[in-house]
Amino acid sequence: PLSLFVTAGQVSDYIGARALCDSLPNVDWLLGDRGYDADWFREALQDKGIRACIPGRKQRKTPVKYDKRRYKRRNRIEIMFGRLKDWRRVATRYDRCPKVFLSAIALAAIVIYWL
């Protein structure tokens, strides 16, 4: 993970993406699932020079084109979440305080990916 951010459980994915939009690194593509399908998010990515590989929601009237071959590589993101959930403290969310929970996620990510 490049950036970490904690939102409330009932908040949609693209609301959390709004908070992280400014801290996105300089990349060519952004892979995301249908939860990130919003016109404003696609425009913000386009303004930064990032191409979105996000399928459209089912209720969209006009379908959105995306690279299906590249989208299949999104499983790496799901594997990353699975590896973080191997840590019992992260999977069951022992910590009620968001700052402490975020620090537990950061510690798990450091141990898993950088040490």
PDB file as gemmi writes it, atoms N, CA and C in Angstrom:
CRYST1    1.000    1.000    1.000  90.00  90.00  90.00 P 1                      
ATOM      1  N   PRO A   1       0.826  -1.204   0.000  1.00  0.00           N  
ATOM      2  CA  PRO A   1       0.000   0.000   0.000  1.00  0.00           C  
ATOM      3  C   PRO A   1       0.868   1.265   0.000  1.00  0.00           C  
ATOM      4  N   LEU A   2       0.449   2.241  -0.782  1.00  0.00           N  
ATOM      5  CA  LEU A   2       1.190   3.500  -0.863  1.00  0.00           C  
ATOM      6  C   LEU A   2       0.662   4.538   0.106  1.00  0.00           C  
ATOM      7  N   SER A   3      -0.647   4.546   0.307  1.00  0.00           N  
ATOM      8  CA  SER A   3      -1.279   5.479   1.244  1.00  0.00           C  
ATOM      9  C   SER A   3      -2.351   4.729   2.015  1.00  0.00           C  
ATOM     10  N   LEU A   4      -2.509   5.094   3.265  1.00  0.00           N  
ATOM     11  CA  LEU A   4      -3.522   4.472   4.107  1.00  0.00           C  
ATOM     12  C   LEU A   4      -4.465   5.541   4.632  1.00  0.00           C  
ATOM     13  N   PHE A   5      -5.742   5.196   4.703  1.00  0.00           N  
ATOM     14  CA  PHE A   5      -6.752   6.137   5.156  1.00  0.00           C  
ATOM     15  C   PHE A   5      -7.903   5.339   5.740  1.00  0.00           C  
ATOM     16  N   VAL A   6      -8.415   5.735   6.886  1.00  0.00           N  
ATOM     17  CA  VAL A   6      -9.520   5.036   7.534  1.00  0.00           C  
ATOM     18  C   VAL A   6     -10.780   5.873   7.403  1.00  0.00           C  
ATOM     19  N   THR A   7     -11.856   5.240   6.938  1.00  0.00           N  
ATOM     20  CA  THR A   7     -13.159   5.898   6.870  1.00  0.00           C  
ATOM     21  C   THR A   7     -14.142   5.115   7.730  1.00  0.00           C  
ATOM     22  N   ALA A   8     -15.322   5.659   7.889  1.00  0.00           N  
ATOM     23  CA  ALA A   8     -16.375   4.939   8.596  1.00  0.00           C  
ATOM     24  C   ALA A   8     -16.790   3.725   7.764  1.00  0.00           C  
ATOM     25  N   GLY A   9     -17.351   2.735   8.402  1.00  0.00           N  
ATOM     26  CA  GLY A   9     -17.695   1.495   7.711  1.00  0.00           C  
ATOM     27  C   GLY A   9     -18.759   1.646   6.646  1.00  0.00           C  
ATOM     28  N   GLN A  10     -19.654   2.602   6.800  1.00  0.00           N  
ATOM     29  CA  GLN A  10     -20.757   2.748   5.866  1.00  0.00           C  
ATOM     30  C   GLN A  10     -20.464   3.755   4.746  1.00  0.00           C  
ATOM     31  N   VAL A  11     -19.255   4.238   4.646  1.00  0.00           N  
ATOM     32  CA  VAL A  11     -18.883   5.220   3.623  1.00  0.00           C  
ATOM     33  C   VAL A  11     -18.524   4.495   2.337  1.00  0.00           C  
ATOM     34  N   SER A  12     -18.994   5.005   1.210  1.00  0.00           N  
ATOM     35  CA  SER A  12     -18.699   4.369  -0.068  1.00  0.00           C  
ATOM     36  C   SER A  12     -17.225   4.542  -0.433  1.00  0.00           C  
ATOM     37  N   ASP A  13     -16.757   3.699  -1.347  1.00  0.00           N  
ATOM     38  CA  ASP A  13     -15.332   3.681  -1.693  1.00  0.00           C  
ATOM     39  C   ASP A  13     -14.860   4.980  -2.305  1.00  0.00           C  
ATOM     40  N   TYR A  14     -15.663   5.577  -3.162  1.00  0.00           N  
ATOM     41  CA  TYR A  14     -15.161   6.764  -3.850  1.00  0.00           C  
ATOM     42  C   TYR A  14     -15.130   7.993  -2.961  1.00  0.00           C  
ATOM     43  N   ILE A  15     -15.815   7.982  -1.833  1.00  0.00           N  
ATOM     44  CA  ILE A  15     -15.681   9.077  -0.862  1.00  0.00           C  
ATOM     45  C   ILE A  15     -14.288   9.006  -0.212  1.00  0.00           C  
ATOM     46  N   GLY A  16     -13.848   7.803   0.124  1.00  0.00           N  
ATOM     47  CA  GLY A  16     -12.502   7.642   0.656  1.00  0.00           C  
ATOM     48  C   GLY A  16     -11.442   7.967  -0.380  1.00  0.00           C  
ATOM     49  N   ALA A  17     -11.748   7.691  -1.644  1.00  0.00           N  
ATOM     50  CA  ALA A  17     -10.804   7.998  -2.723  1.00  0.00           C  
ATOM     51  C   ALA A  17     -10.624   9.503  -2.870  1.00  0.00           C  
ATOM     52  N   ARG A  18     -11.649  10.269  -2.566  1.00  0.00           N  
ATOM     53  CA  ARG A  18     -11.551  11.734  -2.657  1.00  0.00           C  
ATOM     54  C   ARG A  18     -10.468  12.264  -1.719  1.00  0.00           C  
ATOM     55  N   ALA A  19     -10.374  11.658  -0.538  1.00  0.00           N  
ATOM     56  CA  ALA A  19      -9.376  12.106   0.429  1.00  0.00           C  
ATOM     57  C   ALA A  19      -7.955  11.743  -0.003  1.00  0.00           C  
ATOM     58  N   LEU A  20      -7.804  10.656  -0.749  1.00  0.00           N  
ATOM     59  CA  LEU A  20      -6.481  10.212  -1.169  1.00  0.00           C  
ATOM     60  C   LEU A  20      -6.098  10.706  -2.561  1.00  0.00           C  
ATOM     61  N   CYS A  21      -6.979  11.397  -3.217  1.00  0.00           N  
ATOM     62  CA  CYS A  21      -6.758  11.810  -4.606  1.00  0.00           C  
ATOM     63  C   CYS A  21      -5.525  12.710  -4.738  1.00  0.00           C  
ATOM     64  N   ASP A  22      -5.301  13.582  -3.781  1.00  0.00           N  
ATOM     65  CA  ASP A  22      -4.161  14.498  -3.868  1.00  0.00           C  
ATOM     66  C   ASP A  22      -2.824  13.798  -3.644  1.00  0.00           C  
ATOM     67  N   SER A  23      -2.832  12.689  -2.924  1.00  0.00           N  
ATOM     68  CA  SER A  23      -1.571  12.021  -2.602  1.00  0.00           C  
ATOM     69  C   SER A  23      -1.239  10.878  -3.561  1.00  0.00           C  
ATOM     70  N   LEU A  24      -1.936  10.784  -4.678  1.00  0.00           N  
ATOM     71  CA  LEU A  24      -1.641   9.720  -5.642  1.00  0.00           C  
ATOM     72  C   LEU A  24      -0.270   9.937  -6.271  1.00  0.00           C  
ATOM     73  N   PRO A  25       0.502   8.870  -6.420  1.00  0.00           N  
ATOM     74  CA  PRO A  25       1.818   9.023  -7.060  1.00  0.00           C  
ATOM     75  C   PRO A  25       1.663   9.193  -8.563  1.00  0.00           C  
ATOM     76  N   ASN A  26       2.755   9.479  -9.220  1.00  0.00           N  
ATOM     77  CA  ASN A  26       2.761   9.663 -10.663  1.00  0.00           C  
ATOM     78  C   ASN A  26       2.793   8.283 -11.323  1.00  0.00           C  
ATOM     79  N   VAL A  27       1.629   7.788 -11.729  1.00  0.00           N  
ATOM     80  CA  VAL A  27       1.499   6.465 -12.348  1.00  0.00           C  
ATOM     81  C   VAL A  27       0.742   6.590 -13.655  1.00  0.00           C  
ATOM     82  N   ASP A  28       0.764   5.533 -14.444  1.00  0.00           N  
ATOM     83  CA  ASP A  28       0.053   5.537 -15.723  1.00  0.00           C  
ATOM     84  C   ASP A  28      -1.387   5.062 -15.577  1.00  0.00           C  
ATOM     85  N   TRP A  29      -1.610   4.041 -14.746  1.00  0.00           N  
ATOM     86  CA  TRP A  29      -2.931   3.432 -14.611  1.00  0.00           C  
ATOM     87  C   TRP A  29      -3.354   3.365 -13.151  1.00  0.00           C  
ATOM     88  N   LEU A  30      -4.673   3.390 -12.913  1.00  0.00           N  
ATOM     89  CA  LEU A  30      -5.233   3.131 -11.594  1.00  0.00           C  
ATOM     90  C   LEU A  30      -6.283   2.044 -11.767  1.00  0.00           C  
ATOM     91  N   LEU A  31      -6.110   0.931 -11.064  1.00  0.00           N  
ATOM     92  CA  LEU A  31      -7.060  -0.171 -11.106  1.00  0.00           C  
ATOM     93  C   LEU A  31      -8.020  -0.030  -9.929  1.00  0.00           C  
ATOM     94  N   GLY A  32      -9.290  -0.202 -10.196  1.00  0.00           N  
ATOM     95  CA  GLY A  32     -10.282  -0.125  -9.134  1.00  0.00           C  
ATOM     96  C   GLY A  32     -11.510  -0.920  -9.498  1.00  0.00           C  
ATOM     97  N   ASP A  33     -12.291  -1.290  -8.502  1.00  0.00           N  
ATOM     98  CA  ASP A  33     -13.510  -2.030  -8.794  1.00  0.00           C  
ATOM     99  C   ASP A  33     -14.672  -1.066  -9.014  1.00  0.00           C  
ATOM    100  N   ARG A  34     -15.857  -1.603  -9.162  1.00  0.00           N  
ATOM    101  CA  ARG A  34     -17.035  -0.794  -9.496  1.00  0.00           C  
ATOM    102  C   ARG A  34     -17.367   0.248  -8.431  1.00  0.00           C  
ATOM    103  N   GLY A  35     -16.901   0.039  -7.217  1.00  0.00           N  
ATOM    104  CA  GLY A  35     -17.162   0.994  -6.144  1.00  0.00           C  
ATOM    105  C   GLY A  35     -16.522   2.356  -6.379  1.00  0.00           C  
ATOM    106  N   TYR A  36     -15.532   2.415  -7.251  1.00  0.00           N  
ATOM    107  CA  TYR A  36     -14.838   3.670  -7.543  1.00  0.00           C  
ATOM    108  C   TYR A  36     -15.347   4.331  -8.818  1.00  0.00           C  
ATOM    109  N   ASP A  37     -16.441   3.846  -9.364  1.00  0.00           N  
ATOM    110  CA  ASP A  37     -16.982   4.402 -10.602  1.00  0.00           C  
ATOM    111  C   ASP A  37     -17.768   5.673 -10.303  1.00  0.00           C  
ATOM    112  N   ALA A  38     -17.151   6.802 -10.571  1.00  0.00           N  
ATOM    113  CA  ALA A  38     -17.795   8.110 -10.444  1.00  0.00           C  
ATOM    114  C   ALA A  38     -17.173   9.026 -11.492  1.00  0.00           C  
ATOM    115  N   ASP A  39     -17.990   9.820 -12.125  1.00  0.00           N  
ATOM    116  CA  ASP A  39     -17.490  10.698 -13.178  1.00  0.00           C  
ATOM    117  C   ASP A  39     -16.450  11.686 -12.642  1.00  0.00           C  
ATOM    118  N   TRP A  40     -16.693  12.258 -11.453  1.00  0.00           N  
ATOM    119  CA  TRP A  40     -15.746  13.233 -10.906  1.00  0.00           C  
ATOM    120  C   TRP A  40     -14.396  12.575 -10.615  1.00  0.00           C  
ATOM    121  N   PHE A  41     -14.413  11.292 -10.194  1.00  0.00           N  
ATOM    122  CA  PHE A  41     -13.166  10.599  -9.896  1.00  0.00           C  
ATOM    123  C   PHE A  41     -12.398  10.315 -11.186  1.00  0.00           C  
ATOM    124  N   ARG A  42     -13.108   9.925 -12.219  1.00  0.00           N  
ATOM    125  CA  ARG A  42     -12.460   9.690 -13.518  1.00  0.00           C  
ATOM    126  C   ARG A  42     -11.850  10.984 -14.059  1.00  0.00           C  
ATOM    127  N   GLU A  43     -12.569  12.098 -13.896  1.00  0.00           N  
ATOM    128  CA  GLU A  43     -12.040  13.389 -14.362  1.00  0.00           C  
ATOM    129  C   GLU A  43     -10.817  13.815 -13.554  1.00  0.00           C  
ATOM    130  N   ALA A  44     -10.846  13.580 -12.235  1.00  0.00           N  
ATOM    131  CA  ALA A  44      -9.695  13.933 -11.395  1.00  0.00           C  
ATOM    132  C   ALA A  44      -8.472  13.108 -11.784  1.00  0.00           C  
ATOM    133  N   LEU A  45      -8.683  11.849 -12.095  1.00  0.00           N  
ATOM    134  CA  LEU A  45      -7.570  11.009 -12.542  1.00  0.00           C  
ATOM    135  C   LEU A  45      -7.041  11.479 -13.890  1.00  0.00           C  
ATOM    136  N   GLN A  46      -7.954  11.821 -14.766  1.00  0.00           N  
ATOM    137  CA  GLN A  46      -7.553  12.290 -16.095  1.00  0.00           C  
ATOM    138  C   GLN A  46      -6.763  13.594 -15.995  1.00  0.00           C  
ATOM    139  N   ASP A  47      -7.151  14.481 -15.090  1.00  0.00           N  
ATOM    140  CA  ASP A  47      -6.418  15.732 -14.889  1.00  0.00           C  
ATOM    141  C   ASP A  47      -4.988  15.486 -14.413  1.00  0.00           C  
ATOM    142  N   LYS A  48      -4.784  14.397 -13.656  1.00  0.00           N  
ATOM    143  CA  LYS A  48      -3.448  14.055 -13.185  1.00  0.00           C  
ATOM    144  C   LYS A  48      -2.666  13.242 -14.208  1.00  0.00           C  
ATOM    145  N   GLY A  49      -3.296  12.903 -15.329  1.00  0.00           N  
ATOM    146  CA  GLY A  49      -2.622  12.115 -16.360  1.00  0.00           C  
ATOM    147  C   GLY A  49      -2.647  10.625 -16.090  1.00  0.00           C  
ATOM    148  N   ILE A  50      -3.603  10.184 -15.272  1.00  0.00           N  
ATOM    149  CA  ILE A  50      -3.730   8.766 -14.918  1.00  0.00           C  
ATOM    150  C   ILE A  50      -4.936   8.192 -15.655  1.00  0.00           C  
ATOM    151  N   ARG A  51      -4.728   7.061 -16.302  1.00  0.00           N  
ATOM    152  CA  ARG A  51      -5.841   6.404 -16.987  1.00  0.00           C  
ATOM    153  C   ARG A  51      -6.521   5.452 -16.018  1.00  0.00           C  
ATOM    154  N   ALA A  52      -7.841   5.490 -15.987  1.00  0.00           N  
ATOM    155  CA  ALA A  52      -8.610   4.672 -15.058  1.00  0.00           C  
ATOM    156  C   ALA A  52      -8.984   3.348 -15.703  1.00  0.00           C  
ATOM    157  N   CYS A  53      -8.772   2.279 -14.977  1.00  0.00           N  
ATOM    158  CA  CYS A  53      -9.222   0.951 -15.384  1.00  0.00           C  
ATOM    159  C   CYS A  53     -10.262   0.521 -14.360  1.00  0.00           C  
ATOM    160  N   ILE A  54     -11.442   1.118 -14.485  1.00  0.00           N  
ATOM    161  CA  ILE A  54     -12.532   0.910 -13.546  1.00  0.00           C  
ATOM    162  C   ILE A  54     -13.783   0.577 -14.351  1.00  0.00           C  
ATOM    163  N   PRO A  55     -14.373  -0.589 -14.153  1.00  0.00           N  
ATOM    164  CA  PRO A  55     -15.612  -0.890 -14.876  1.00  0.00           C  
ATOM    165  C   PRO A  55     -16.751  -0.029 -14.359  1.00  0.00           C  
ATOM    166  N   GLY A  56     -17.726   0.209 -15.216  1.00  0.00           N  
ATOM    167  CA  GLY A  56     -18.871   1.025 -14.822  1.00  0.00           C  
ATOM    168  C   GLY A  56     -19.841   0.256 -13.945  1.00  0.00           C  
ATOM    169  N   ARG A  57     -20.591   0.999 -13.168  1.00  0.00           N  
ATOM    170  CA  ARG A  57     -21.625   0.374 -12.351  1.00  0.00           C  
ATOM    171  C   ARG A  57     -22.716  -0.179 -13.253  1.00  0.00           C  
ATOM    172  N   LYS A  58     -23.464  -1.123 -12.740  1.00  0.00           N  
ATOM    173  CA  LYS A  58     -24.504  -1.762 -13.550  1.00  0.00           C  
ATOM    174  C   LYS A  58     -25.636  -0.805 -13.902  1.00  0.00           C  
ATOM    175  N   GLN A  59     -25.925   0.175 -13.054  1.00  0.00           N  
ATOM    176  CA  GLN A  59     -27.019   1.108 -13.329  1.00  0.00           C  
ATOM    177  C   GLN A  59     -26.610   2.266 -14.225  1.00  0.00           C  
ATOM    178  N   ARG A  60     -25.396   2.286 -14.707  1.00  0.00           N  
ATOM    179  CA  ARG A  60     -24.947   3.326 -15.633  1.00  0.00           C  
ATOM    180  C   ARG A  60     -25.675   3.177 -16.960  1.00  0.00           C  
ATOM    181  N   LYS A  61     -26.148   4.287 -17.503  1.00  0.00           N  
ATOM    182  CA  LYS A  61     -26.892   4.223 -18.763  1.00  0.00           C  
ATOM    183  C   LYS A  61     -25.973   4.000 -19.955  1.00  0.00           C  
ATOM    184  N   THR A  62     -24.819   4.637 -19.949  1.00  0.00           N  
ATOM    185  CA  THR A  62     -23.854   4.422 -21.025  1.00  0.00           C  
ATOM    186  C   THR A  62     -22.672   3.637 -20.462  1.00  0.00           C  
ATOM    187  N   PRO A  63     -22.339   2.512 -21.064  1.00  0.00           N  
ATOM    188  CA  PRO A  63     -21.229   1.709 -20.535  1.00  0.00           C  
ATOM    189  C   PRO A  63     -19.891   2.425 -20.678  1.00  0.00           C  
ATOM    190  N   VAL A  64     -18.988   2.124 -19.772  1.00  0.00           N  
ATOM    191  CA  VAL A  64     -17.662   2.722 -19.754  1.00  0.00           C  
ATOM    192  C   VAL A  64     -16.665   1.694 -20.287  1.00  0.00           C  
ATOM    193  N   LYS A  65     -15.795   2.121 -21.172  1.00  0.00           N  
ATOM    194  CA  LYS A  65     -14.775   1.220 -21.695  1.00  0.00           C  
ATOM    195  C   LYS A  65     -13.609   1.150 -20.712  1.00  0.00           C  
ATOM    196  N   TYR A  66     -13.098  -0.063 -20.539  1.00  0.00           N  
ATOM    197  CA  TYR A  66     -11.928  -0.279 -19.687  1.00  0.00           C  
ATOM    198  C   TYR A  66     -11.157  -1.471 -20.223  1.00  0.00           C  
ATOM    199  N   ASP A  67      -9.903  -1.571 -19.867  1.00  0.00           N  
ATOM    200  CA  ASP A  67      -9.031  -2.640 -20.333  1.00  0.00           C  
ATOM    201  C   ASP A  67      -9.293  -3.892 -19.487  1.00  0.00           C  
ATOM    202  N   LYS A  68      -9.996  -4.861 -20.046  1.00  0.00           N  
ATOM    203  CA  LYS A  68     -10.381  -6.053 -19.284  1.00  0.00           C  
ATOM    204  C   LYS A  68      -9.174  -6.911 -18.922  1.00  0.00           C  
ATOM    205  N   ARG A  69      -8.180  -6.966 -19.790  1.00  0.00           N  
ATOM    206  CA  ARG A  69      -6.981  -7.748 -19.495  1.00  0.00           C  
ATOM    207  C   ARG A  69      -6.227  -7.135 -18.312  1.00  0.00           C  
ATOM    208  N   ARG A  70      -6.117  -5.835 -18.294  1.00  0.00           N  
ATOM    209  CA  ARG A  70      -5.434  -5.155 -17.194  1.00  0.00           C  
ATOM    210  C   ARG A  70      -6.261  -5.253 -15.908  1.00  0.00           C  
ATOM    211  N   TYR A  71      -7.582  -5.228 -16.028  1.00  0.00           N  
ATOM    212  CA  TYR A  71      -8.455  -5.290 -14.858  1.00  0.00           C  
ATOM    213  C   TYR A  71      -8.307  -6.628 -14.132  1.00  0.00           C  
ATOM    214  N   LYS A  72      -8.000  -7.690 -14.861  1.00  0.00           N  
ATOM    215  CA  LYS A  72      -7.831  -8.996 -14.234  1.00  0.00           C  
ATOM    216  C   LYS A  72      -6.640  -9.019 -13.284  1.00  0.00           C  
ATOM    217  N   ARG A  73      -5.716  -8.102 -13.427  1.00  0.00           N  
ATOM    218  CA  ARG A  73      -4.556  -8.027 -12.539  1.00  0.00           C  
ATOM    219  C   ARG A  73      -4.910  -7.403 -11.187  1.00  0.00           C  
ATOM    220  N   ARG A  74      -6.153  -6.997 -11.015  1.00  0.00           N  
ATOM    221  CA  ARG A  74      -6.600  -6.389  -9.766  1.00  0.00           C  
ATOM    222  C   ARG A  74      -6.551  -7.386  -8.612  1.00  0.00           C  
ATOM    223  N   ASN A  75      -6.439  -8.673  -8.933  1.00  0.00           N  
ATOM    224  CA  ASN A  75      -6.378  -9.669  -7.862  1.00  0.00           C  
ATOM    225  C   ASN A  75      -5.182  -9.437  -6.941  1.00  0.00           C  
ATOM    226  N   ARG A  76      -4.154  -8.759  -7.425  1.00  0.00           N  
ATOM    227  CA  ARG A  76      -3.005  -8.447  -6.573  1.00  0.00           C  
ATOM    228  C   ARG A  76      -3.405  -7.528  -5.417  1.00  0.00           C  
ATOM    229  N   ILE A  77      -4.343  -6.656  -5.676  1.00  0.00           N  
ATOM    230  CA  ILE A  77      -4.843  -5.767  -4.626  1.00  0.00           C  
ATOM    231  C   ILE A  77      -5.592  -6.583  -3.576  1.00  0.00           C  
ATOM    232  N   GLU A  78      -6.422  -7.523  -4.041  1.00  0.00           N  
ATOM    233  CA  GLU A  78      -7.170  -8.372  -3.108  1.00  0.00           C  
ATOM    234  C   GLU A  78      -6.217  -9.253  -2.303  1.00  0.00           C  
ATOM    235  N   ILE A  79      -5.135  -9.712  -2.908  1.00  0.00           N  
ATOM    236  CA  ILE A  79      -4.141 -10.509  -2.190  1.00  0.00           C  
ATOM    237  C   ILE A  79      -3.490  -9.670  -1.091  1.00  0.00           C  
ATOM    238  N   MET A  80      -3.238  -8.380  -1.384  1.00  0.00           N  
ATOM    239  CA  MET A  80      -2.648  -7.497  -0.378  1.00  0.00           C  
ATOM    240  C   MET A  80      -3.581  -7.364   0.832  1.00  0.00           C  
ATOM    241  N   PHE A  81      -4.891  -7.195   0.587  1.00  0.00           N  
ATOM    242  CA  PHE A  81      -5.827  -7.103   1.711  1.00  0.00           C  
ATOM    243  C   PHE A  81      -5.886  -8.424   2.484  1.00  0.00           C  
ATOM    244  N   GLY A  82      -5.802  -9.531   1.775  1.00  0.00           N  
ATOM    245  CA  GLY A  82      -5.790 -10.832   2.440  1.00  0.00           C  
ATOM    246  C   GLY A  82      -4.574 -11.001   3.339  1.00  0.00           C  
ATOM    247  N   ARG A  83      -3.415 -10.530   2.877  1.00  0.00           N  
ATOM    248  CA  ARG A  83      -2.202 -10.622   3.691  1.00  0.00           C  
ATOM    249  C   ARG A  83      -2.294  -9.723   4.919  1.00  0.00           C  
ATOM    250  N   LEU A  84      -2.922  -8.566   4.779  1.00  0.00           N  
ATOM    251  CA  LEU A  84      -3.103  -7.704   5.954  1.00  0.00           C  
ATOM    252  C   LEU A  84      -4.062  -8.344   6.952  1.00  0.00           C  
ATOM    253  N   LYS A  85      -5.066  -9.054   6.457  1.00  0.00           N  
ATOM    254  CA  LYS A  85      -6.039  -9.678   7.352  1.00  0.00           C  
ATOM    255  C   LYS A  85      -5.502 -10.939   8.014  1.00  0.00           C  
ATOM    256  N   ASP A  86      -4.313 -11.386   7.622  1.00  0.00           N  
ATOM    257  CA  ASP A  86      -3.668 -12.473   8.353  1.00  0.00           C  
ATOM    258  C   ASP A  86      -3.300 -12.029   9.764  1.00  0.00           C  
ATOM    259  N   TRP A  87      -3.161 -10.741   9.949  1.00  0.00           N  
ATOM    260  CA  TRP A  87      -2.898 -10.200  11.272  1.00  0.00           C  
ATOM    261  C   TRP A  87      -4.228 -10.116  12.022  1.00  0.00           C  
ATOM    262  N   ARG A  88      -4.330 -10.854  13.089  1.00  0.00           N  
ATOM    263  CA  ARG A  88      -5.591 -10.951  13.812  1.00  0.00           C  
ATOM    264  C   ARG A  88      -6.099  -9.601  14.308  1.00  0.00           C  
ATOM    265  N   ARG A  89      -5.200  -8.760  14.730  1.00  0.00           N  
ATOM    266  CA  ARG A  89      -5.582  -7.443  15.246  1.00  0.00           C  
ATOM    267  C   ARG A  89      -6.247  -6.605  14.158  1.00  0.00           C  
ATOM    268  N   VAL A  90      -5.783  -6.741  12.920  1.00  0.00           N  
ATOM    269  CA  VAL A  90      -6.352  -5.986  11.806  1.00  0.00           C  
ATOM    270  C   VAL A  90      -7.668  -6.619  11.358  1.00  0.00           C  
ATOM    271  N   ALA A  91      -7.707  -7.948  11.259  1.00  0.00           N  
ATOM    272  CA  ALA A  91      -8.887  -8.640  10.748  1.00  0.00           C  
ATOM    273  C   ALA A  91     -10.104  -8.456  11.645  1.00  0.00           C  
ATOM    274  N   THR A  92      -9.907  -8.469  12.962  1.00  0.00           N  
ATOM    275  CA  THR A  92     -11.043  -8.368  13.880  1.00  0.00           C  
ATOM    276  C   THR A  92     -11.240  -6.966  14.432  1.00  0.00           C  
ATOM    277  N   ARG A  93     -10.361  -6.062  14.089  1.00  0.00           N  
ATOM    278  CA  ARG A  93     -10.395  -4.671  14.538  1.00  0.00           C  
ATOM    279  C   ARG A  93     -10.586  -4.563  16.046  1.00  0.00           C  
ATOM    280  N   TYR A  94      -9.548  -4.982  16.756  1.00  0.00           N  
ATOM    281  CA  TYR A  94      -9.563  -4.871  18.209  1.00  0.00           C  
ATOM    282  C   TYR A  94      -9.655  -3.422  18.662  1.00  0.00           C  
ATOM    283  N   ASP A  95      -9.033  -2.545  17.936  1.00  0.00           N  
ATOM    284  CA  ASP A  95      -8.917  -1.152  18.356  1.00  0.00           C  
ATOM    285  C   ASP A  95     -10.133  -0.352  17.912  1.00  0.00           C  
ATOM    286  N   ARG A  96     -10.729   0.366  18.827  1.00  0.00           N  
ATOM    287  CA  ARG A  96     -11.886   1.214  18.506  1.00  0.00           C  
ATOM    288  C   ARG A  96     -11.452   2.587  17.995  1.00  0.00           C  
ATOM    289  N   CYS A  97     -10.325   3.041  18.448  1.00  0.00           N  
ATOM    290  CA  CYS A  97      -9.824   4.344  18.035  1.00  0.00           C  
ATOM    291  C   CYS A  97      -9.247   4.241  16.621  1.00  0.00           C  
ATOM    292  N   PRO A  98      -9.703   5.091  15.695  1.00  0.00           N  
ATOM    293  CA  PRO A  98      -9.211   4.997  14.308  1.00  0.00           C  
ATOM    294  C   PRO A  98      -7.705   5.198  14.179  1.00  0.00           C  
ATOM    295  N   LYS A  99      -7.126   6.068  15.010  1.00  0.00           N  
ATOM    296  CA  LYS A  99      -5.681   6.300  14.916  1.00  0.00           C  
ATOM    297  C   LYS A  99      -4.894   5.060  15.302  1.00  0.00           C  
ATOM    298  N   VAL A 100      -5.333   4.382  16.345  1.00  0.00           N  
ATOM    299  CA  VAL A 100      -4.639   3.175  16.788  1.00  0.00           C  
ATOM    300  C   VAL A 100      -4.823   2.061  15.757  1.00  0.00           C  
ATOM    301  N   PHE A 101      -6.027   1.946  15.187  1.00  0.00           N  
ATOM    302  CA  PHE A 101      -6.276   0.932  14.163  1.00  0.00           C  
ATOM    303  C   PHE A 101      -5.432   1.200  12.919  1.00  0.00           C  
ATOM    304  N   LEU A 102      -5.333   2.451  12.514  1.00  0.00           N  
ATOM    305  CA  LEU A 102      -4.522   2.807  11.353  1.00  0.00           C  
ATOM    306  C   LEU A 102      -3.045   2.513  11.612  1.00  0.00           C  
ATOM    307  N   SER A 103      -2.597   2.745  12.842  1.00  0.00           N  
ATOM    308  CA  SER A 103      -1.200   2.435  13.152  1.00  0.00           C  
ATOM    309  C   SER A 103      -0.961   0.928  13.148  1.00  0.00           C  
ATOM    310  N   ALA A 104      -1.944   0.135  13.542  1.00  0.00           N  
ATOM    311  CA  ALA A 104      -1.802  -1.327  13.474  1.00  0.00           C  
ATOM    312  C   ALA A 104      -1.713  -1.786  12.026  1.00  0.00           C  
ATOM    313  N   ILE A 105      -2.499  -1.176  11.144  1.00  0.00           N  
ATOM    314  CA  ILE A 105      -2.433  -1.510   9.717  1.00  0.00           C  
ATOM    315  C   ILE A 105      -1.073  -1.114   9.151  1.00  0.00           C  
ATOM    316  N   ALA A 106      -0.601   0.060   9.506  1.00  0.00           N  
ATOM    317  CA  ALA A 106       0.702   0.519   9.016  1.00  0.00           C  
ATOM    318  C   ALA A 106       1.825  -0.397   9.504  1.00  0.00           C  
ATOM    319  N   LEU A 107       1.767  -0.814  10.746  1.00  0.00           N  
ATOM    320  CA  LEU A 107       2.783  -1.714  11.281  1.00  0.00           C  
ATOM    321  C   LEU A 107       2.749  -3.055  10.547  1.00  0.00           C  
ATOM    322  N   ALA A 108       1.548  -3.588  10.314  1.00  0.00           N  
ATOM    323  CA  ALA A 108       1.429  -4.852   9.585  1.00  0.00           C  
ATOM    324  C   ALA A 108       1.972  -4.710   8.166  1.00  0.00           C  
ATOM    325  N   ALA A 109       1.672  -3.601   7.503  1.00  0.00           N  
ATOM    326  CA  ALA A 109       2.152  -3.384   6.136  1.00  0.00           C  
ATOM    327  C   ALA A 109       3.673  -3.284   6.097  1.00  0.00           C  
ATOM    328  N   ILE A 110       4.254  -2.626   7.075  1.00  0.00           N  
ATOM    329  CA  ILE A 110       5.710  -2.502   7.121  1.00  0.00           C  
ATOM    330  C   ILE A 110       6.360  -3.873   7.295  1.00  0.00           C  
ATOM    331  N   VAL A 111       5.846  -4.647   8.207  1.00  0.00           N  
ATOM    332  CA  VAL A 111       6.434  -5.964   8.458  1.00  0.00           C  
ATOM    333  C   VAL A 111       6.264  -6.871   7.242  1.00  0.00           C  
ATOM    334  N   ILE A 112       5.099  -6.854   6.620  1.00  0.00           N  
ATOM    335  CA  ILE A 112       4.832  -7.737   5.496  1.00  0.00           C  
ATOM    336  C   ILE A 112       5.631  -7.349   4.260  1.00  0.00           C  
ATOM    337  N   TYR A 113       5.696  -6.067   3.950  1.00  0.00           N  
ATOM    338  CA  TYR A 113       6.203  -5.651   2.638  1.00  0.00           C  
ATOM    339  C   TYR A 113       7.621  -5.097   2.637  1.00  0.00           C  
ATOM    340  N   TRP A 114       8.093  -4.553   3.746  1.00  0.00           N  
ATOM    341  CA  TRP A 114       9.371  -3.865   3.676  1.00  0.00           C  
ATOM    342  C   TRP A 114      10.462  -4.468   4.557  1.00  0.00           C  
ATOM    343  N   LEU A 115      10.145  -5.438   5.360  1.00  0.00           N  
ATOM    344  CA  LEU A 115      11.199  -6.039   6.188  1.00  0.00           C  
ATOM    345  C   LEU A 115      11.484  -7.454   5.759  1.00  0.00           C  
TER     346      LEU A 115                                                      
END                                                                             
